[in-house]
């Protein structure tokens, strides 16, 4: 009888152990962090938008830099062109001793002035006639005037309105080169050309 009771007790204990191992609730586990999918998606979208905005800002800044450089280059080119035109317009012509006729080697210089004056109808100039030191003051003033008038007549005969051209004689008063030989005298026998108005924005012909 005791044997039967012992066996029953052992069987019951084994059943309890088996039931405990096979049935019931599993042991609790530590859950991972909960991910807010909507918030994460928004964060990604915000990051992409920020990167796109930065690229757009950089592209805009580069476009503005290029535009500014092009404007600067254009202004510099215009300034260079303006200086070249001014230099051409101011180029002197020269005369033989006691002469006031235009020399053939100076006609090209006057033709360039005609083109500039035609391209800039608001431009007005003054032609100053000069002489070397030889001869009297009265003679040289008259000769300087004839020289200035010769250049003016050439320009007028090529289509430039006479009202746009003043003339003045300086005689021997303003030598370009100080000297008492033919080298100095040949340089002092000249016409000079000066802009009197309309020269702020001279255009290239």
KAQUI-V648125 format. One line per field, one symbol per residue. phi: phi as a letter, one per 40 degrees, with the letter a starting at -180 (. if undefined). Layout:
phi = ???
This chain:
phi = .ccccccccccccccccccccbbgccccbcccccccccccccccccccccccccccccccccccccccccccccccccccccccccccccdcbbbcdgbbcccccbcccccccdcccccbcccbbbbbcbbcccgccccccccccccccccccccccbhcccccbcbabbfbcbccbcibacdccccccabbbbcbagbcbcccc
